[in-house]
Amino acid sequence: MAAQFSEGWSGTPMWQLKQEREEQQKKEQRQREAQAGDLLTIEREGEAFRSILVVSRLEGSGAFNDTKCRGPRRRTRAEAVKDGLLLRAACRGAKEAERAAVVQRQCHNLQRKQWRPEELPAEDTAVEEATEEPMRQRLAAKPRGNGWQRVGDKEFFKHAYAPLAFDSKRRRYLHLDEVSGQYSECDPPHEPMEYSVTVAASASLVGRSDEDVTSPLRPRTLILKELVKTGAAMKQPLYFLDQPAACFVLLDGVRGGSASEWCSRQIHTKLLPRLSASVAYWSDSSLGELLSSILVELDTQLLQQPGCCWDGVSIAVALLLGSRLVVASLGLVRVLLLTPDNSWQLLGSRHDMSCEEERLRVEACSGAELSRRSAGESEQQLVQKPAQERQWEAVEAQGTEEEVQRILVASPDAFATLCLEPSMSEGVAADGKAARSAYKRLALRVHPDKVPENLKAPAKEAFEKIEAAAAAVEAFWDSDAAAAALLHRVLHVAGATGAVVSRAVAAAVLGLSVDASSDEARYRQHELFEQLQKLGMLTDGGLAYPEQKRGAWILEEAAEAFAAPPIKDQSATALQAVRPTRALGLRDLKLPRPLLLAQPHLDVVHLEQEGIHHLALLSSCTAALADGEVFERIRKFQKHPKAASLSVAADAAARIQESGTVGPSTIAGCLVAVLCVGGGPEAGNTGADQEMEPNAKRARKDANSGRKVRAQHILLKHKELKSKIDPEAHLRQKGPVTRPLAEAERELLRMKNVLTSDPKQFHVFARKHSECKSCLQPGQLAGDLGWVSRGSLGDPALEEMVLGLEVHELSDLVSTPRGLHIIHRYA
């Protein structure tokens, strides 16, 4: 039947429709092809710059295969621009299928490249090209980083782990308030970079006995090798940190161990939320400020803890993000870094009275000499609040020499110097007449013309002091009689002062009951201080007379006595002098005036040199070993952090014991982290869909996936094992295992020392010492584990250790549920 058409209609032929459709498809294909290619950008990372080249290829399926290649971190933009132009040229000079691999190799080569000034372009050189705009627009519509999920078929993405969203239509990032459920616009997140760095770390404690490793006075360590996983477990997403992300902490108690125990339980609860709070790039300075603020906050809270505020903590915190190492340290801990070329550097600073800058600062805070010598072969200056005698009574029976000594040493104020009766302060100030009378009476006894020749010099000084005291009391009287009476009363009631003013004395000084609140005490202190100001002020706002300053200090100490928790230990050694000039805690040395600080020394190190870096955090006890001696022991056990840390701690503790020292200072703590910076063409470059795992770690897993190696081991049991039944055990004595873990570590370390130089003797030691049935195998097979592959031992960590060994290489000390091992790969 013929088709019926309405009059005036002109139909489009099918061939024309097909042609238009083909032209539209070609146009769309050209548009998509324009969105592929390469895109160069220069990104700022804190104080540095980095070139980033995205190499994109359009697949046959129509999907884009994007590979992001990052150049090295540079100090100036011009250097990053030079890197980027070189990467772009390498990309465009290669075949399309090989572009990504070529650029990655070029990125690796640039890691070692240092540009000369004449090779660099201008600092403001533009790198954008008009042909890149389609690709730039396409990538701008994609959220940065991994873990994003599209919401339905909308142009809206949510992050799977972080409270973030991305509106690709409006090209903006949004932060989700989990309480209100509302979104608010935020800065773009940092796209994490995966560095070719592997991390291994371990810590050791050694004391006079095996029980010392559980002593409350021991140094404490915290190792967080995978911050991202730890953050996920604590519901603190850290998916925007460069990888690897790790944290190492060493805490060394001062006076006692309660403060270090409290801080060890608190520090990670402050670090992880702070890191999680920002998804932007953490610059070097912002990381330093982060660690400083955490330690200051810890100190503030520690000073309010009744059970431990009088103790203190020396602390070192090392934060590794990618190839950046940020270290905050204060107190007597040491932080040492050994580089692949066997050079070493001491991080941190000296925080004790041997440092001239620290000593002058402490003494300036107190206005008195605060250092004294400790007993022992090596004398050390210590920090404590100055104890001040106050003898205001003159004894007629004592001789001239004793009176001169009293005036010079035991009379810290004008009233005490002149021996003015305390009854004079009862509502009436010691007036000028009383001061002159006292002056005349004392002058007859200490005048330089009336003393023996050997006393003339100190007598002259004493005579000048009573002259100045009389003038000061007269000036007080002329300024304000009531204020002078108040000052006399405060100085007399306080009397001799020590490290802490008792609550009873504080109540008498302030004129309050011992049950008054801290707010009442603080209000009363300000009220009395305002009265003291009437006696005289300097143009800079300071108090005019030393007596005023001492009175103000006593008022501050009295108010602090009402705010401070009680001291549990009232013995004379409870608030003993301390060595560090910076520490957390130690309330008596922080309030009301800070003699000690909680501000750490900060170091930022970029691990740019390929090879193995060793980081050592050392407690104060390890000072028995010089820096060079520490590194000798670490070099001996390169790549083996447990053996290295145990060797350092054991030798330091042994040397301290040889010196005859007793107490908590004989417990040595050492934490060693092995940071292997491995180069490779793929280092630091990721595709869009790769998992967030360091390339070196991923490569090692891939290499070991189908691998088989032959190894033997030595196993020692210890009493801290949770599993009491081991069918493969070969115990050498009947009954339960009584060997402490510390003893097992020492025995294995001794064996490792011998076997390191002669690994062929491994089977002999296995037959003699190992507590596994494998030690019963004949000949050189003693301790043999057979052919080991992934899954063959039933312990992934142990398998990973064995598969990672080279032929004839010894492992580090390895702890498993079965016990403590050392492993030797021989095929």
Buried (B, 14 or more C-beta within 10 A) or exposed (E): EEEEEEEEEEEEEEEEEEEEEEEEEEEEEEEBEBBBBBBBBBBEBBEBBBBBBBBBBBEEEEEBBBBBBBBBBBEBBBBBBBBBBBBBEBBEEBEEEEBBBBBBBBBBBBBEBEBEEEEBBEEEBEBEEEEBEBBBEBBEEBBBBBBBEEEEEEEBBBBEBBBBBBBBEEEEBBBBEEEEEEBEEBEBBBBBBBBBBBBBBBBBBBBBEBEBBEBEBBBBBBBBBBBBEBBBEBEBBBBBBBBBBBBBBBBBBBBBBBBBBBBBEBBBEBBBEBBBEBBEBBBBEBBBEBBBEBBBBBBEBBBEBEEBBBBBBBBBBBBBBBBBBBBBBBBBBBBBBBBBEEEBEEBBBBBBBEBEEBBEBBBEBBEEEBBEEEEEEEEBBBBBBBEBEBBBEBEEEEEBBEBBBBBBEBBBBBBBBBBBBBEBBEEBBBBBEBBBEBBEEBBEBBBBEBBEEEBEEBBBBBBEBBBEBBBBBBBBBEBBBEBBBBBBBBBBBBBEBBBBBEBEBBBBBBBBEEEBEEEBBBBBBEEBBEBBBBBBEEEEEEBBBBBBBBBBBBBBBBBBBBBBBEBEEEEEEBBEBBBBBBBBBBBBBBBBBBBBBBEBBBBBBEBEBBBBBBBBBBBBBBBBBEBEBBBBBBEBBBBBBBBBBBBBBBBBBBBBBEEEBEEBBBBBBBBBBBBBBBBBBBBBBBEBEBEBBBBBBBBBEEEBEEEEBBBBBBBBBBEBBEEEEBEEBBEEEEEEBEBBBBBBBBBBBEBBEEBEEEBEEBBBBBBEBBBBBBBEBEEBBBBBBBEBBBEBBEBEEBBEBBBBBEEEBBBBBBBBEBBBBBBBBBE
